[in-house]
């Protein structure tokens, strides 16, 4: 089914692009066949194995069923094995990748666990199966169905797929709060699944945040011409299964095409629909404790019914709601169970939403603080909640902020938005979400108190006394990066004359996640600060300089010195880094390294 059609003709090379939005509870896939001088069309897969023909939904459950370490079923077909003791089911596995920064909060909500103790219990992965293997198995399943859909819906699709398969671009959505570590897991999984080859992974595999994908979807389907104008400041809130991503955009122009810029660093918190489900599970266990309906099997059926209907219908307007979990023989009038229907009052259901909505509101208020925002665009699976929409409307209507939602409950905004994003590329400037830099060895200064307290870190280098542990920032967190952004820093290297010019030299790029990057990566005792992490290594073969370098003399004897440039540029949606140096007045460059996760 064609969902979106571009408004201008495509002028690039003939190609196929596929987008996977693997969510915590549900997933979806979109694709496009781009042909020169034709209009781009986006298709969503709406027919999946195990899904009734009449459903026509692009969403499938993010589930895998394993037996003896082998994946036996995925998606809707895996639902048949949820209660089968011979199978291990992988569910909510996306939570295993959430970084600690997304789980922290100044006021962490008491998401209940099954045992009733504070904290949220992430369902364990099947025995002996890694998170990378789970993603690889699910990606493989998704790609098989993409190929089937492409062959059935695109004229001459089987032949086109075979011809363009090796150059296909694969787009994966990620929460705003994920970075290099999580993307590396997905990249390895994509290679293992056969989506891309290892040697082409950096060229053919694209990552886009769910927030940026969603804004393209909303612009396509929310009649944006009616509300979007130059200088409009608006926020996109993507409330999903396990995360709520909030991004602030400023519209720079609408003609000849929409151009947006990120106005500040985006927000990403661990909150969403699965936390409401878990809170409901705890509430039901407490409510029905000591009765037969408080047993695990009944509670599981109630939570399933709550998630599929009650949670979605709840708007807080009526006094009671029903959870249809059983049959006519299930009765316990004192606890509100009549003919398989559990009656819950408004305050009971509202309590399951309370913590998630508070976190969502706090995140929105933090993002919008001090800014005159005109619109909030609400998308995502949890964004379909009438109660969430009501609470956000109540919060922001006094500030003259209009809440805009897109009523397309059978779709996933990020899946379709990813392909629209790839086609249109409407965001012209992004915000660095972390500080990037390299290690630095300062020339030792005995008059500097910071140097004196780090006396134990000083050493005699080829060109004099130096001190370890410094940090050389290249991009500060919060920096606005437009499409032609480039930054370069000089690096000075020395080595003894007796040592050959290195052919495998490497320099590490580090990320600092705090707000204000310090001058030092190590404290006075030589311990590395925990906020620093290595993103990648830049490599260079400098053996061509052998015999051409001048000999210099230092405290430790004769040595050679080389000046190099660490260059970082924004290429498309990726930060690319490489080493550069002069060799007989000719510029040489090392291989490009991608710095994913560095942009908001």
N, C-alpha and C positions, 0 to 999 in steps of 0.2 A: 504494500500500500504506500503510494507516494504521499508524504505528509507535508513537506515543504518544497517549494520551488523558488529558486533564486530570481531576483528581479533584473539581473543583468547577465549577459552571456559569458560563459567561462572561456578564458583565453589561454589556459595553461596546457600542459601535456595530457594526453589520454591516461587516465589512471583510475584506480579504485581506492577508496578510503573506507575504513570500518572503525566504528567507535563502540567500545565496551564500557558500560556503566555498571560496575559490579557493586551493588549496595549491600548493606548489612542484612536486610530481609528480602529485598527483591532486586532483580537485575533486568537490564534491557540492552538491546543492540540496535544500532542504526548503521546504514551504509549509503554510499553514493558512487555512482559511475560517472566520472567527469570526462566529457568529450569536448574537444575544442569547438568553439563557435556554437555551443548549445547551452541551454539553461540548466543549471545544476539542480538536481532533484535528490531529496533525502527520503529514504525508505526506512520504515521501522519494521522489524520482524514481529508479526502479530499471530503467527501460527507456530506453536511449539509442541513437541512430543508430550503426550499426557494431558494436554490442555483441551477442554471441550471446544469443538469447532465454533460454537456460537459466541464464545467469550470474546475473541478478538482483541485481547489485551496484549500490549507489548511487554508487560511485566511478568516475570516468572520468579518463583521462589529461589532465593540464593541458598540452595541445599544440595548436598552430595551424600549419597549412601555408599558406604564402603563395606566390603566383606573380605576378610583375610587379606587386608592391605590393598585390595583392588577396588577401584571406583566402578560401581555397578549401575548407578543411576544418578541423574542430575535433574535440577529444576522440578517441574510438577511431578515427574515420574518418581522422584525421590520421596515424595510425600507418602507413598505406599509403604515405605520402610521405616517411618519415624517411630512406630511402636513395635517394630520387629526386633526382638532381642538378638537375632543372628547378625544384625547389621549395625554398624556405627555410622551415625549421621553427623556430618559437619554442618553446623549452623552458626550464624553470627560470627564467622571466623574473621571477618574484617576487623573486629575489635582487638584481635591479637596483634595487629600492626599499629594501633594507635600509639603515638609517642607519649612519653610521660608529660610533656608540656601541655597536651590536650586534656590530661586527666587531673591537672592541678587547678585549684581555685582558691580564692581568698575565703570563700564560704562554701566548701564542698557539700553538695546535697546528700542527705542520708539515703541514697538509693538502696533499697532493701535487698538482702540476699535471701536465698532459700532458707538458710539456717536462722534467719532473723537477725544476724549480726550486721553491723554497718559494712558497707562496701558492696560493689557489684561483681558478681561471680561470672566471669566469661566462660561459656561452655567450652569444655576441653576438646581438642582436636582428636580425631580417631587415633587409636594406638599406632605408634611407629610411623605416622604420617606427618610431614612437616607442613608449615603454612605455605611454603613455596610450592609443594606438591599439590596441595588443595587448590591453590590458584591455577596452577598449570592444568590440572584435570578439568576445572570449570571453564577455563579459557578454550581448551581443546573442544569441549562440548559446544560452547557458543560458536566457535568458528565453523564446526561441521554444519550447524544450522544456518549460519550466514551463507555458506556455499550453496546449500539446498535452496534457500530463498532467492539468492541471486540467479541461480540457474532457472528457476521457475518464473521469475517476475521481470527479468531484464531480457529483451529480445536478443537472441543468440548468446544468452548469458553464460552457458557452459563453456563455449569457445573463448569468450572474452575473459572469463575468470582464469582459465588455463593460461592464456597469453599474458595476463597482467599480474598473476598471483605473486611472482617473485619481487615485484616492485610495489606491492600494496602497502599503503600507509595504515598503521594501526594506532588508534588513539585510545588512551586509557584515562578515565577520570579519577581524580583523587581529591580527598578533602583539602581545604585550604591549609590545614595544620600539618599535612604530611610533607616530608622532605626527602633528601637524598636516600636515607636509609630505607624508607618504605618503597620508594621508586625503584631502588636496586632489587628488592625482592620481586616486584612486579616484572621488572625487565628480565630477570633470570627465569621467572615462571613463563613469560611469553616466549622466551627462547626454547625452554623445555617443552612447551606446548606446540612448538612448530609455527607460531604466528609469524616470527621473523627469524632470520638466521643470525648467529652471533656476530658475524662480520658486518652485518647491515643494521644491527639493532639501534645504533645511535642515529642512523639516517632515517629509518622507517618507523621507529616507535616514537610517538608523541605523547606527552602528558599535558593535560589541561585540568585546572582546578574545577571542581564542581560548581563553584561560584561563577567563574567566567563562562563556563558552558551554559549555565542557567540563564545568564543575562542575555546571551544570544537567542536562547529559546524564547524568553519573555518578550524581547524586542520583536520577534517574528510573529508572536501569537497574541500579544496584548493590545493590538491596535495602537502601537507606540506613537504613530503620527498624531494621535489625538492628545497626547500628554507630553511627549518628549520634544524639547526645544533646546536651542543652544544655551549653555550656561545652567541647564537644569542639573541639580544635584539630587541623586537618588541612591537608595540602598537596595541591594538584592539579598534576601535572606533565603538560603536553601536549607530547609529543615528536613533532614532525612531520617534514616533509621537509627543512626548512632552519632551523627554529628549535626551541628547547626553552623553553617558557614555564612558569614555576613561580610559583604564587600560594598564599599562606597564608591560611586562613579560620578564623574562630571562629564556632561555632554559638551564636547568642543565644537561640533558641527553636525548638521543633519543632511546637508546637501554638498556635493553630489552623493555622499554616503554618510551614514552615521559614524562618528568618530568619538570614542570614549577614552577617558583617562581615569585610572585609579586615583582617588583623592587622598587616600591614606593607607596604612597597612591594614590588611584584612583581619577579621576575627574568625576563630574556629574553636568551638568548644565541644566537649563530649556530652552530647544530649541528643534526644530524639525519641522516636517511637518505641524502640525496644526497652527503653528505661521506663516508659509508661506501662508497658506490658509486665515488666518485672515488678514494678510497684503494685500493679493489680494482683499479681500472683501472691505477694506478701500480704496484701489486704485481705484477699480471699481466704488464705490459710488462717489468718488471725480471726476472721469472722466466723469460719466454720470449724475452728479447732474443737476436737472432742466429738465431732459427728463423723459419720461415714463419708460425708461429702467433703470432708477435709483431707481425705486420702489423696495421694499424688495423682492417681489416674483421673479422678473427678476434677481436681484442680487444673490439670493439664487441659482437659476438655473445656473447662470454663474459660481459661486464658485464651485458648484458640478462638472460642466464640466471642470473647470480649474484644480481641484484636481485630477480627474480621468484620464485626458489625457494631458492637456497642461503642467502642472507642471512636469509630469513624462518625457515628451519628450524634454523639454527645456534644451538646452546645450549651449546657447549663441552664436551658430555658424551662424545662419541665421538671416535675418533682421526682419522678422515678423512671428508671430504665430497666430493661430486661436483658438477661444474658441467657440465650437459648443454647443450653449445653447438653441436654439429655432427652428422655422420652417421657411419655405420660405416666410411667411407673415411678418416676423420680419425684418424691414429695417429702417436704420437711417444712410445714407451714410456719412453725416458730422462727425459722431462719429464712423465710421468704422464698422457699422453693416450692413451686406448684407446677406439676406436669412438665418437669424438665426445664422450667424457666426460673432463674434466680432473679429476684427483684432487688435492685440497688437504688438507694436514694441519691440525689444529686451530690450531696457533700461527700459520699463515699467515692463516687467516680472522680469528682474534682480533686480529691486527695491524691489520686494516682498521677494526675497531671501536674500537681503543685510544684514539685522540685524542678521538673524539666522546664516548665514555663518560666519559673523564676530565673533559671540560668539563661534561658533565651532572652528574656527581657533585659537582664543585666548586661549581656553581651551586646545587645542592640544599643542600649543607652551609652555604653562605653564607646562604641563606634561612632554614634551620632553626637557625642558630647561637644557642645560649642559650635555646631554646624547647622545651617539652615537647610535641612533636607525637605524636599517637597513630596517625594513619593517613596514608599517602601513596596518592593515587589516580592511577593511571597510565593515560593515554589517548593518542590520536594514532596516526598510521600507524607511526612508529618505535617507539612505545610497545608495539606488538604483538610486538616482537622478544623472543624467549625469552631471548636472551643479555643484553639490557639489563635485563629483569626479574630475571634471576638475579643480576647484579652489584648492582643496587639492593637486592635482598633481603639479599645478603651484607653490604652496607654498613650497613644500618639495623636488621637483626634483633638485633644486640647492644645496640641502644638501645631495644628493645621497641617498635619502630615496625612496624606491619603494612602491607604493600603490598597494595593492592586494585586489581584490573584488571577491565575489562569485556570479555568475550569476544564482540565483535561485529565481526569482521574485514571484513565486507562494507559496513560503515557508516563515516562520518566523524563523530566525536563533535561537532565544532564546528558542523557543518551543522545537525544535528537539535537540538543544544543551543541554537543561536541562537533558534529559534522557541520552544522551551520557556522560554528566558530572557525572550523578549518577552511571553509569556503570564503567567509567574509572578513575575518580578522579585524573586527571593529575596534578593538582596544589598542590605542596608539601609544600608551605609556603605562608602565607598571611601577610598583613600589617594591624596593628590596625588603624582604622580610627578615633578613639577617645580615650581620656585618661580615664581610669577607676580607681576608688578608693572608699574609704570609708570616713566617717566623722572621725575627730580626735580632741580629747580634749587634748591640750598641758598642761603640768605642768607649772603653771604660773611662769614667770621669770621677776622680777621687773627690771632687768638690760637690758631686751630686749625691744628696742623702739617699735617694732610691738605689743608687749604685752601691753606696757604702753598706746598706743593709742587705745587699745581695752579694756580699764579698765572696761567699762560697761559690758563686756562679761565674766568677771571672776566670779567664784563661788566656794564654798567650797564643795568638793567631799568627799567621805568616806576616801580617802587616801591622801587628801591634797588639796591645792588651785590649781584650774585648770581654763582653758579658753576655751570657746566654739568657734566653727567656723573654725577649722583647716581642712585641706584636706590631706588624706593619699593615695597618688597615688600608684597603683599596676601595671598598664600597661600604659606606655606612648604612646601617639599618634605617629604613624609611626614606632612602634616596629615591627620587623620581628618575626612572629610566625610560627614555623615549626610544624609538625604533633605531636610531643611529648612535646609541650610547656606546662609548668606548672609554676605558680607563687603562693607563699603563703605569707601571712602577719599575724603576731600575733596581736590579739586584747585582751586588758586587761579590764575586766568588774568587777565592785564592786557593792555590795548592802548590806544594813544593816542586821545584824543578825536577827532582828525582821521580816524581809521579807523572805518569802519562796523562795526557788530556783525556778526561772521562768520555767514554762513548755512550754511557747509560746514566747521565746525570738526571736527577729528578728534584723538583721543588714541590712542596705540599701547599695546597690551598686550604685554609681553615675557615670555619664558620664560627661566629660568636653569637649566641642566641639572646644575650642580654640587651638592654636598651642603650647603654653607654659603653662602648668598647674600651677596655683598659689599655694602658701602654704595655702591660706585661701579660704574658701567657703563663708565667710561673710566679708563685709567691716567693717570699724571702727565703724559704726553706727549700726551694727548688721543686715544689709540687705544682703540677699543672692544674690550672683552674678548670673546674668541671664543665663550665659553659662552652668551652672550646671543643670542637670536633673536626676531624680531618674530612674534607669533602672529596678530594681527589689528589692525584699526583700528576704534575706536568713533567713530561720527559723530553730529553734532548740528546742527540748524538753530536758531540762537539769534537770528535776525533779529527775532523778536517782542519782544526786549528793547530794541530801538532806541528811544531817547527816554525810557526809564524808569530808566536807570542814573544814579547819583550821580556827579558829577565830583569826582575826587580830585586832589591835587597831589603830584607827586614830583620827584626830581632832574632828570628830563628834561622836565618840564612836566605839564600836565593829562592825566589818563588815567581810564579806566573799569576796574573790577574785577568779575569774575564768579566766584562760588563754584559749583563743580560737584561732583557725586558720581559716582565710578566704582563701579558696583555689579556684583558677581559672585555668582550663585546657582547651586545645583545643581538643575537641572530634569530629573528622570528620571535618565538616565545621562550627561547633558551639562552642562558648565559653560556658563552663559549670562552674557554681560556686556552692559551698556548704560550710557549716560550719563544722568544725571538733573539737573535744575535747576529753580529756582523762577522763574515768570513771573507777576508780579502775584499772588503768594501761591498760585499754582496749580502743582502739580507737573507738569513736562513730562519726557518720556522720549524718548531717541533709539532707533533700531532695535536689536533684539537681535542680537548677534554670538555665534556658537557657538565655544567654545574646545575643539575635539576634541583628543584626545591628551594632555590634561592630567591624566587620571586613570590610576591604576595598573590 
